[in-house]
Amino acid sequence: MRLEIDDVTIEAAGTRLVEDIRLTVDSGAFVGLVGPNGSGKSTLLRSLYRALRPATGAVRLEGDDLYAMEARAAARVLAALPQESSAEFDFTVTEVVAMGRLPHRGRTAASDRDICAQAMHRTGVAHLAGRGFLTLSGGEKQRVLIARALAQQPRVLVLDEPTNHLDIAHQLDVLSLVRGSGLTVLAALHDLNLAAAHCDVLYVIDAGRIVASGSPRAVLQPSLLAEVFGVRAHPVRHPATGTVQLLFDLLPPTT
């Protein structure tokens, strides 16, 4: 399912947070959104799971206006993992993952259980099934929430910093799982090397605007990274995969 963000501007309290964003994620592609803190990544993603309505522009799923869709219908095709998720009650892991099935009411309980069990197995949290969500570590919680999103069986997956709280092995495992899912994925990623290794296309956002887009190798150029992130980058080739990876140090002081 193709995702299109067409000239989206988002405002809050009279301030433009993102402006004139145009972005496309082709069906089955994994697209990364990268940028410095406060650049507008999370704000833009909130418009996709309808937490912030754009002031202008449109979000389309396979040509259909997301905001014209009934909420449950939208939830059957788009799942989101926000950067911050909270739970006021200590649901079990099984109960949290089962929440992903709410848009699909009408299916049999048995089929829901099988779908949730599969999602928990894929994300490595099946052994936590009976644990209370609030007792989990940050990384365990993150994997449970990804399982919930997969249990929703969406066609589009929106992820805001999905590797937060995960150790390096689980970071690689989760992003490999997402990339191999066949879903259309848009993910805000903080780690540029993870983005380069897993994404088909990168969009760079700075001060609420898209300033570059293209393949990781084309986008992650030292001049752009110096301008946007304020660091000196040294691109190298990964010895096993051939993907571009970056070494960083501070920019030399100006005189």
TORFIDO-948015 format. One record per residue (C-alpha): chain; x, y, z; residue in three letters; residue number from 1. Coordinates in Angstrom, 3 decimals. Layout:
! TORFIDO-948015
ATOM   dodren          u          v          w   fike   pavo
ATOM        A          X          Y          Z    ALA    NUM
...
This chain:
! TORFIDO-948015
ATOM   dodren          u          v          w   fike   pavo
ATOM        A      0.000      0.000      0.000    MET      1
ATOM        A      1.455      3.344     -1.104    ARG      2
ATOM        A      1.685      6.144      1.482    LEU      3
ATOM        A      1.786      9.759      0.310    GLU      4
ATOM        A      2.262     12.913      2.360    ILE      5
ATOM        A      1.298     15.789      0.090    ASP      6
ATOM        A      2.256     19.373      1.044    ASP      7
ATOM        A      1.488     18.813      4.740    VAL      8
ATOM        A      1.857     21.726      7.145    THR      9
ATOM        A      1.209     21.265     10.863    ILE     10
ATOM        A      0.671     24.127     13.288    GLU     11
ATOM        A      0.285     24.412     17.056    ALA     12
ATOM        A     -0.484     27.579     19.037    ALA     13
ATOM        A      0.050     29.637     15.909    GLY     14
ATOM        A      3.521     28.175     15.233    THR     15
ATOM        A      4.358     26.125     12.160    ARG     16
ATOM        A      6.020     22.917     13.304    LEU     17
ATOM        A      6.441     21.314      9.889    VAL     18
ATOM        A      5.863     23.015      6.577    GLU     19
ATOM        A      5.073     21.865      3.035    ASP     20
ATOM        A      6.208     18.274      3.556    ILE     21
ATOM        A      6.077     16.046      0.492    ARG     22
ATOM        A      7.059     12.431      1.039    LEU     23
ATOM        A      6.228      9.126     -0.626    THR     24
ATOM        A      6.654      5.563      0.603    VAL     25
ATOM        A      6.122      3.039     -2.161    ASP     26
ATOM        A      4.290     -0.186     -1.418    SER     27
ATOM        A      6.538     -2.558      0.526    GLY     28
ATOM        A      9.363     -0.020      0.915    ALA     29
ATOM        A     11.158      0.835      4.150    PHE     30
ATOM        A     11.678      4.598      4.296    VAL     31
ATOM        A     13.596      6.348      7.054    GLY     32
ATOM        A     12.982      9.859      8.356    LEU     33
ATOM        A     16.098     11.321      9.953    VAL     34
ATOM        A     16.985     14.696     11.418    GLY     35
ATOM        A     18.262     16.388     14.560    PRO     36
ATOM        A     16.250     16.644     17.757    ASN     37
ATOM        A     13.330     19.036     17.368    GLY     38
ATOM        A     13.395     18.911     13.580    SER     39
ATOM        A      9.779     17.762     13.256    GLY     40
ATOM        A     10.078     13.988     12.811    LYS     41
ATOM        A      7.653     13.007     15.582    SER     42
ATOM        A      5.289     15.859     14.734    THR     43
ATOM        A      4.994     14.653     11.153    LEU     44
ATOM        A      4.432     11.052     12.199    LEU     45
ATOM        A      1.674     12.112     14.607    ARG     46
ATOM        A     -0.299     13.325     11.602    SER     47
ATOM        A     -0.196      9.784     10.204    LEU     48
ATOM        A     -1.829      8.196     13.229    TYR     49
ATOM        A     -4.241     11.130     13.441    ARG     50
ATOM        A     -2.976     12.626     16.695    ALA     51
ATOM        A     -2.262     15.951     14.949    LEU     52
ATOM        A     -4.419     17.025     12.022    ARG     53
ATOM        A     -2.537     18.910      9.309    PRO     54
ATOM        A     -3.431     22.562      8.842    ALA     55
ATOM        A     -2.980     22.106      5.092    THR     56
ATOM        A     -2.165     19.241      2.760    GLY     57
ATOM        A     -3.247     15.612      2.739    ALA     58
ATOM        A     -2.132     12.153      3.831    VAL     59
ATOM        A     -3.161      9.413      1.412    ARG     60
ATOM        A     -3.155      5.634      1.570    LEU     61
ATOM        A     -3.275      4.166     -1.925    GLU     62
ATOM        A     -4.845      7.451     -3.040    GLY     63
ATOM        A     -7.511      7.584     -0.313    ASP     64
ATOM        A     -7.535     10.511      2.119    ASP     65
ATOM        A     -6.583      9.141      5.548    LEU     66
ATOM        A     -8.717     11.737      7.321    TYR     67
ATOM        A    -11.799     10.797      5.281    ALA     68
ATOM        A    -11.592      7.199      6.520    MET     69
ATOM        A    -13.558      5.897      9.507    GLU     70
ATOM        A    -11.190      5.411     12.455    ALA     71
ATOM        A    -11.516      1.640     12.626    ARG     72
ATOM        A    -11.087      1.272      8.872    ALA     73
ATOM        A     -7.900      3.343      9.051    ALA     74
ATOM        A     -6.617      1.209     11.949    ALA     75
ATOM        A     -7.091     -1.934      9.876    ARG     76
ATOM        A     -4.542     -0.700      7.333    VAL     77
ATOM        A     -2.174      1.541      9.362    LEU     78
ATOM        A     -0.528      0.720     12.686    ALA     79
ATOM        A      1.739      3.060     14.616    ALA     80
ATOM        A      4.306      2.808     17.370    LEU     81
ATOM        A      4.669      6.280     18.920    PRO     82
ATOM        A      7.903      7.300     20.591    GLN     83
ATOM        A      6.263      7.442     24.010    GLU     84
ATOM        A      3.665      4.867     25.046    SER     85
ATOM        A      2.165      4.631     28.506    SER     86
ATOM        A     -0.070      2.179     30.326    ALA     87
ATOM        A     -2.024      3.244     33.381    GLU     88
ATOM        A     -3.045     -0.289     34.273    PHE     89
ATOM        A     -0.760     -3.273     34.520    ASP     90
ATOM        A     -2.112     -5.369     31.667    PHE     91
ATOM        A     -0.329     -8.609     30.912    THR     92
ATOM        A      1.803     -8.845     27.819    VAL     93
ATOM        A     -0.830    -11.076     26.214    THR     94
ATOM        A     -3.512     -8.443     26.872    GLU     95
ATOM        A     -1.377     -5.615     25.472    VAL     96
ATOM        A     -0.647     -7.516     22.257    VAL     97
ATOM        A     -4.329     -8.480     21.952    ALA     98
ATOM        A     -5.216     -4.769     21.786    MET     99
ATOM        A     -3.867     -4.868     18.250    GLY    100
ATOM        A     -6.871     -6.966     17.278    ARG    101
ATOM        A     -9.474     -4.361     18.305    LEU    102
ATOM        A     -9.918     -2.937     14.769    PRO    103
ATOM        A    -10.734     -6.468     13.552    HIS    104
ATOM        A    -13.667     -7.285     15.830    ARG    105
ATOM        A    -15.833     -9.937     14.278    GLY    106
ATOM        A    -13.087    -12.502     13.801    ARG    107
ATOM        A    -13.097    -15.581     15.992    THR    108
ATOM        A    -11.284    -15.469     19.321    ALA    109
ATOM        A     -9.249    -18.487     18.235    ALA    110
ATOM        A     -7.907    -16.723     15.139    SER    111
ATOM        A     -7.070    -13.643     17.232    ASP    112
ATOM        A     -5.120    -15.778     19.683    ARG    113
ATOM        A     -3.153    -17.404     16.862    ASP    114
ATOM        A     -2.314    -14.031     15.291    ILE    115
ATOM        A     -1.162    -12.594     18.634    CYS    116
ATOM        A      0.888    -15.683     19.422    ALA    117
ATOM        A      2.624    -15.418     16.068    GLN    118
ATOM        A      3.387    -11.710     16.593    ALA    119
ATOM        A      4.814    -12.432     20.049    MET    120
ATOM        A      6.960    -15.225     18.675    HIS    121
ATOM        A      8.299    -13.036     15.856    ARG    122
ATOM        A      9.331    -10.297     18.291    THR    123
ATOM        A     10.795    -12.651     20.887    GLY    124
ATOM        A      8.355    -11.886     23.712    VAL    125
ATOM        A      6.347    -15.112     23.886    ALA    126
ATOM        A      8.085    -16.060     27.128    HIS    127
ATOM        A      6.755    -12.843     28.699    LEU    128
ATOM        A      3.103    -13.646     27.958    ALA    129
ATOM        A      1.925    -13.727     31.572    GLY    130
ATOM        A      4.082    -10.881     32.841    ARG    131
ATOM        A      2.628     -7.505     33.745    GLY    132
ATOM        A      3.583     -4.845     31.195    PHE    133
ATOM        A      4.682     -2.416     33.918    LEU    134
ATOM        A      7.201     -4.942     35.265    THR    135
ATOM        A      9.126     -5.100     31.991    LEU    136
ATOM        A     12.349     -3.365     31.082    SER    137
ATOM        A     12.271     -0.584     28.505    GLY    138
ATOM        A     13.533     -2.891     25.777    GLY    139
ATOM        A     11.016     -5.596     26.624    GLU    140
ATOM        A      8.179     -3.053     26.544    LYS    141
ATOM        A      9.318     -1.832     23.136    GLN    142
ATOM        A      9.267     -5.330     21.668    ARG    143
ATOM        A      5.809     -5.989     23.143    VAL    144
ATOM        A      4.496     -2.800     21.528    LEU    145
ATOM        A      5.972     -3.847     18.189    ILE    146
ATOM        A      4.215     -7.203     18.620    ALA    147
ATOM        A      0.963     -5.333     19.229    ARG    148
ATOM        A      1.458     -3.372     15.999    ALA    149
ATOM        A      2.144     -6.575     14.047    LEU    150
ATOM        A     -0.924     -8.252     15.584    ALA    151
ATOM        A     -2.960     -5.422     14.086    GLN    152
ATOM        A     -2.028     -6.898     10.670    GLN    153
ATOM        A     -1.667     -3.513      8.990    PRO    154
ATOM        A     -0.459     -2.823      5.491    ARG    155
ATOM        A      1.370      0.346      6.580    VAL    156
ATOM        A      3.559      0.599      9.673    LEU    157
ATOM        A      4.602      3.941     11.191    VAL    158
ATOM        A      7.411      3.772     13.748    LEU    159
ATOM        A      8.808      6.611     15.843    ASP    160
ATOM        A     12.266      5.635     17.130    GLU    161
ATOM        A     11.447      1.897     17.254    PRO    162
ATOM        A     14.909      0.990     18.560    THR    163
ATOM        A     14.585      3.123     21.707    ASN    164
ATOM        A     15.687      1.178     24.801    HIS    165
ATOM        A     16.846     -1.835     22.769    LEU    166
ATOM        A     20.317     -3.339     23.026    ASP    167
ATOM        A     22.268     -3.637     19.792    ILE    168
ATOM        A     21.233     -7.239     19.086    ALA    169
ATOM        A     17.542     -6.407     19.452    HIS    170
ATOM        A     17.970     -3.206     17.408    GLN    171
ATOM        A     19.287     -5.227     14.501    LEU    172
ATOM        A     16.726     -7.973     15.009    ASP    173
ATOM        A     13.729     -5.618     15.125    VAL    174
ATOM        A     14.771     -3.602     12.071    LEU    175
ATOM        A     15.501     -6.791     10.116    SER    176
ATOM        A     12.065     -8.086     11.105    LEU    177
ATOM        A     10.399     -4.853      9.977    VAL    178
ATOM        A     12.328     -4.790      6.710    ARG    179
ATOM        A     11.394     -8.394      5.973    GLY    180
ATOM        A      7.730     -7.954      6.870    SER    181
ATOM        A      6.642     -6.876      3.383    GLY    182
ATOM        A      4.800     -3.909      4.913    LEU    183
ATOM        A      5.042     -0.313      3.779    THR    184
ATOM        A      7.143      1.257      6.534    VAL    185
ATOM        A      7.934      4.843      7.498    LEU    186
ATOM        A     10.232      5.075     10.515    ALA    187
ATOM        A     11.851      7.988     12.306    ALA    188
ATOM        A     15.325      6.813     13.233    LEU    189
ATOM        A     17.910      8.474     15.434    HIS    190
ATOM        A     20.855      6.243     14.516    ASP    191
ATOM        A     22.069      7.142     11.025    LEU    192
ATOM        A     24.038      3.903     10.657    ASN    193
ATOM        A     20.962      1.794     11.409    LEU    194
ATOM        A     18.996      3.919      8.943    ALA    195
ATOM        A     21.655      3.446      6.275    ALA    196
ATOM        A     21.767     -0.311      6.800    ALA    197
ATOM        A     18.019     -0.986      6.704    HIS    198
ATOM        A     16.224      1.739      4.732    CYS    199
ATOM        A     15.585      1.836      0.998    ASP    200
ATOM        A     15.169      5.616      0.989    VAL    201
ATOM        A     15.964      8.365      3.488    LEU    202
ATOM        A     14.308     11.743      3.936    TYR    203
ATOM        A     16.220     14.326      5.964    VAL    204
ATOM        A     14.109     16.840      7.864    ILE    205
ATOM        A     15.529     20.003      9.422    ASP    206
ATOM        A     13.627     22.880     11.022    ALA    207
ATOM        A     10.335     21.394      9.845    GLY    208
ATOM        A     11.263     21.008      6.177    ARG    209
ATOM        A     12.578     18.180      4.016    ILE    210
ATOM        A     16.085     19.181      2.937    VAL    211
ATOM        A     17.244     16.001      1.171    ALA    212
ATOM        A     15.967     12.626      0.007    SER    213
ATOM        A     17.273      9.605     -1.835    GLY    214
ATOM        A     19.221      6.424     -1.221    SER    215
ATOM        A     21.258      6.303      2.023    PRO    216
ATOM        A     24.505      6.472      0.054    ARG    217
ATOM        A     23.347      9.535     -1.894    ALA    218
ATOM        A     21.914     11.355      1.123    VAL    219
ATOM        A     24.463     10.731      3.881    LEU    220
ATOM        A     27.120     13.025      2.499    GLN    221
ATOM        A     29.601     14.812      4.793    PRO    222
ATOM        A     28.548     18.281      3.627    SER    223
ATOM        A     24.867     17.660      4.422    LEU    224
ATOM        A     25.624     16.032      7.771    LEU    225
ATOM        A     27.817     18.962      8.750    ALA    226
ATOM        A     25.077     21.430      7.857    GLU    227
ATOM        A     22.138     19.556      9.414    VAL    228
ATOM        A     23.693     17.683     12.344    PHE    229
ATOM        A     26.730     19.825     13.050    GLY    230
ATOM        A     29.205     16.927     12.893    VAL    231
ATOM        A     32.049     15.836     10.655    ARG    232
ATOM        A     31.229     12.491      9.054    ALA    233
ATOM        A     33.574      9.961      7.481    HIS    234
ATOM        A     31.681      7.488      5.255    PRO    235
ATOM        A     33.073      3.948      5.101    VAL    236
ATOM        A     31.840      0.760      3.475    ARG    237
ATOM        A     30.564     -2.025      5.728    HIS    238
ATOM        A     32.939     -4.966      5.127    PRO    239
ATOM        A     30.156     -7.569      5.067    ALA    240
ATOM        A     27.146     -5.823      3.524    THR    241
ATOM        A     28.719     -3.034      1.507    GLY    242
ATOM        A     26.290     -0.468      2.918    THR    243
ATOM        A     27.532      2.991      3.812    VAL    244
ATOM        A     28.392      3.479      7.487    GLN    245
ATOM        A     29.560      6.636      9.185    LEU    246
ATOM        A     32.268      7.565     11.659    LEU    247
ATOM        A     31.788     10.881     13.442    PHE    248
ATOM        A     33.737     13.542     15.213    ASP    249
ATOM        A     33.156     17.170     16.060    LEU    250
ATOM        A     33.548     19.841     13.446    LEU    251
ATOM        A     36.752     21.783     13.875    PRO    252
ATOM        A     36.227     25.181     15.526    PRO    253
ATOM        A     35.841     28.102     13.179    THR    254
ATOM        A     38.348     30.901     13.402    THR    255
